[in-house]
Structure formats: C-alpha cells, structure tokens
Amino acid sequence: MLEQEEKEILPHQELTEMINLGNGEEKKEVKIGTSLSSDERQKLEELLREYVDVFAWSYQDMPSLNTNMVVHKLPLEPDCKPIKQKLRRMKPEMLLKIKEEVKRQFDAGFLEVAKYPEWVANIVPVPKKDGKVRMCIDYRDLNKASPKDSFPLPHIDTLVDNTAKHALFSFMDGFSGYNQIKMAPEDMEKTTFVTMWGTFCYKVMPFGLKNAGATYQRALVALFHDMMHKEIEVYLKLNPAKCTFGVTSGKLLGFIVSEKGIEVDPDKIRAIQELPPPKT
C-alpha cells in the first residue's frame, strides 16, 4: 500500500523506453511510455514513424520558418547610443567549450562574422548537466534601447489547467525554437557578440532579446490561429531528446499534470527542503 501511495504522489517518475525511428544503423530515438497497451504502442509507433520528419536531431536538421511569415526585427529608440562591451576574461577550459559551441552554431548557419559592428555584447556561459555549455549573450544594453513589443503571451496557469485531467499525455519541445526564426537582415549586426576569435552576429533569432518571446508567439498565432487551444507546433522542428509520448503524467511549466489534475513538482519541494540554513 505504501509503495502504491508513493507512486501516486510521484506521477512524473513513470517509466519510459526509447524506440528507434531511424533506418538501419541510423539512430533516431524518442521516448514513449511503458504503460501503453500493445495496440496503443503499435499505433503510436506507426504515427511517429509517419511524421519522423518533424523532429530535428541536430542543428542541420532544422530549417527556418518562411521569412515571408515572420522575421525578428530590432527597432531602437532614436536617442540611444550604441554600446560596445569589452571582452571579459574566462577560464581556459570554459573558452574551449565556448569555441566548440560557436563553431557548431556557425557550421549550422546560425552565425556569420560581424565587421565593424556598433553594438557588441559578451557571452555569458551557463554550464549544462551534460558537461556542455549553454551560450547566453548579455543583451542588457541592447534590450534597454529596444521598445517593448506588447504582443500578448499565453498565461501559464491557463495552459496548465487546460492540460490536466487527461488519461494520456504527449509532451513535445521545439528544437531551439527561437533559432528557427530568422533575424531581419538589417538588424543582424545588432546581435553581435565578442569572442577571443573575433566578433559574430546572429542570422537567426537568439535567446536573450527583449521581444523574442513576442515574436515567437506571434509566429505561432499566425500559423495556428484556427487551431488555438490545441497546443500544436507543426511547422517547427521538435527536439526528440525533450519529447515523451503516450504517458499518463509529466512535467509542464513547473507543475505535474495527470488524469488526477495538477500537483506540485516534488523536485521543487526537495530543492527548498535541501537549501542550506543561513550562516548569518
């Protein structure tokens, strides 16, 4: 009875397994729930194989959205002067990881060399669990000079409420969703960042820009205005590593959703419980 109760209060720990959607030695894996019936599993596998092209396993698998539909623009307040940040010092081992990520993004066509840029920002490296680095850019100066785009963003509580109390769930995550939107050519140079190896600017919309969320949401509304409330992103490539199909519960926007409803994420409770006591 105790084990059953523990399972009920930890719904997000449902077992999953990997299935390969690739052919031969080519690995294209996604996660599915293990509690599916054999018939449900077969139908789900057939569906995933039919739409395998909606996933991106690398930057190279990821085309951009049509520029006739959306590009990200960076209008600036007329009285704001450009700011060039000076290159910050970093540890040698961090520089190597940054160089690797810059090369990956450059080879994928996300970046180009910037010559004589007026706006220059620094990289802010954020270590990831897998040992790699998330390359964030310090766009605070640029954001201060940008007027706010007031396009409405979705309410988290509404999305969570509408998702709960279903028997089966599938959780999908866009593969570098922002990077699937192109920058307006005239504004690319404003996204310039500095490295030990030169200055680069983004050809795609990077994370960290003030109005990136509004541009992303505007693109989704334009695509799916007649399918709102169904939470579908068909035209954006999905990240298979962050997708799970056919499960009875899972994490969504910081909450646990299941057929029972909405629950608090136990990981957040544990993080608070394990906080070290104040020393002063």
N, C-alpha and C positions, 0 to 999 in steps of 0.2 A: 504493500500500500504506500509505503514511504517513497519507494522508487517511482511509482506511478505519479505521486504528487510532485516529485522533483521534476519529472518530465513535463508536467503540465505548467510549471512556473518557469520553465526554460524552453519555450517553444522554438526559439531561434536556433537551438542546437540539433535540429532534425538532421538525420544522416542524409548525405548526398553522395552520388557517384559520378565519375567522369565518363562521358561517351565520346567517341571519336567520330567527327563528321567528315574527316578527310578521306582521301583515297590512298590505299597502299601505305607507304611509309610516312606520308604527309600527315602530321598531327594537327587536327583542328578540334580541340576538346571544349566541351561545355558541361556544366553541372546540371543534373536532374535529381529529383527526389527519389528515395528508395522505397517510399510507401505507396507508390503507384501500382495499380493492378497491371497484369501483363498486357491487357488490351489498351489501357491508358498509356503505358510505356511505349508500346508499338506505335500508336497514333502520334504521340509526342515526338518520337524519333523521326518518323516519316515527315512530320511538319517541319522540324528543324533542318532536316536534310534538304527539303524543298526550298527553304529560304536561307540556305547557308551563306549566300552572298550578302546578307545584311550584317554579317559580323566582320570585324577587322582584327586580324591577329598581329598586325604591325602598322606603323605609320604609312607604309607603302600601299596597304590595302584600303586606304581611306581617302576617297575623293572629296573635294569640297562641294558645298551647296552651290547651285547656279547663281552667278553674280547678278543675273537679271532679277533674282528674287530678293537677295539680301547681300549687303556688304557692311562692314563696320566702319563708321566714319568717326573722326576725331575733331569736331569743331572746338575752337578755343576762344576764350574771352579775349577781346581785342587789346585790352590793357595789360595782359600777362606776358612777361618776357620769358624767352626760353631759358631753361636751366640745364647746365651740364654737370652732372655729378662726377666727382673724381673717383678713379678706380680704387676700390677698397682691398685691403690685404686679406689673404685667406691662407689656410694651411695647405701645404703641397698636396696632401692626399685628397683634399676637397677639390683642389684645382683640377686634378686628374679626372675626377668624376664629372665635374662641370664640363671639361673639354669633351668627354665622351658623349654627354647629353647634347651639347651644342652641335657636335658632328652628326649625331643621329637626326636632330631636327633639320640641320642644313641638308643632309642627304635626302630627307623626306620632302624637301621643297618648302619647308615652313619658314626658312630664313634666307636672307641674302645679305651680302656685305653692304654696310652703310658708309658712304663717303661724305664728309663734311656735314654731319648732322647737327641740327641746332639743339635738339633735346637729346640728352644722354642719361640713362639710368643704370643702376648697378644690379647685379644678380644677387638674390637672397637665397642661398641653398637651404633646402629643408630635407634632412635625411629621411629615407623611406625604410619600411620594415625589411625590405628585401636587400638592403645594403646600397641601393642606388640612391640618386638624389633627385628631388623634385626641384626644378629650376624656376623659382619665382623671380619676378622683376619688381624692383622698388619704383612703382609708378606714382608715388605720392605727389611729387611735384607736378607731373602731367595731369593727374586727377584734379588737383586744386584749380588748374586752369581750364578744366572742361565743364561746360554747363551740364546740369543733370538732365538725363532723359527720363521723363516721368511715365514711360510705358508701364502699365501695371504688371506686377509679378504675382504668381499664384500664392494663395495662403496655405502654409504648411498644414495647419490644423484641418482645413477642408480636404486636402489631398489625403491625409491620413484617415480621417473619418469615412471618406468615400471608399477607401480601400479595404477596411476591416470587415470582418464577418462573412468572408467567402470561404468555401471549402478548400479551394486550391489557388495557389498564387504562382506567378512567374515574375521575377524581378530582373529588369533589364537596365543596363547602364550604357550611356553613349560613350564611344571611344573618343576621348579627347574632344568632347562635344564642341567646345568653343573653337577649337582648331579646325573644325570643318566649315567655318565661315571665313571668307576672305576679307582682308583689310582693303579699304578703298585705296587705290594706288597712290593718290596724292597725300595720304595720311600714313603710309607705311613707315616713313623715315622718323616720324614722331615716336615710334615704339622702340627706337634704338637703345641697345644696352651695350655696355663696355666689358671686354674681357682682356686677358693677357695677350690674346692673339688677334685683337682688333675689335671693331665695332660691327654689330649685326642688328638688323631690324626684321620685324615680323611681316611676312606676306599673308599670314592668317591671323585671326583674332586671338591674342594671347590672354591668359588669365591675369587678373590684377587690374584691368582697366575699369574705370568707374562705371561705365554704361554697358559693359559686356553682357551682363545678365539681361538687361532690357533688350539688347539686340538679339540675343539668343531666343528670348521669349517671343519677340515679335516674329521671328522666323518660324517658330513652331505654330503660332496662331495663324500665320499666313498659309502654312501648309495644311493645318488640320482644323480650321475654323468650323467646318461642318461635322467634325468628329470630337469636339471638345468633351471632356469628362471621360474619355476612354483611355487617356494616357498612352498614346501610341506615337512613336517616333520612327516612322517607316523610312524616311529619306535620310536618316542619319545612321552611320555605321555604329554597330554595338560592340562593346568590349566583352568578349566571351569570358574573360577571367573574372568579371564582376557580375555575370548573369547567372541566375538559377531558375530552373523551370520545373513546374509540377511539384511544388512543396506545399505543405499545409500551413506554414508560417514563415516569417522572416522579418528582417530589419528594414524599416522605411523611415527615412528622415529623422532618425534618432529614437524611433519607437519600435515596439514589436507588434506586428499585426497578424491576426489569426482568425479562425472562424469564431472564436470566443469574443473577439473585439480588439481593443487596444491595451497594451501593457507597457510598463516602464522597462527600458532596456537594462537588464541586470548588470551589464558591463559598466554602465554609468554609475549605478549604485555602488558597485565594487570599487570604482575609482575614487569615489568620495570616502568610502569606508577606509581605504588604504592610504589616504592622504596623511603625510607625517604631521604630528602635532606641532604647533608653532613653537619656536625656540625663544621667542621674546614676549 
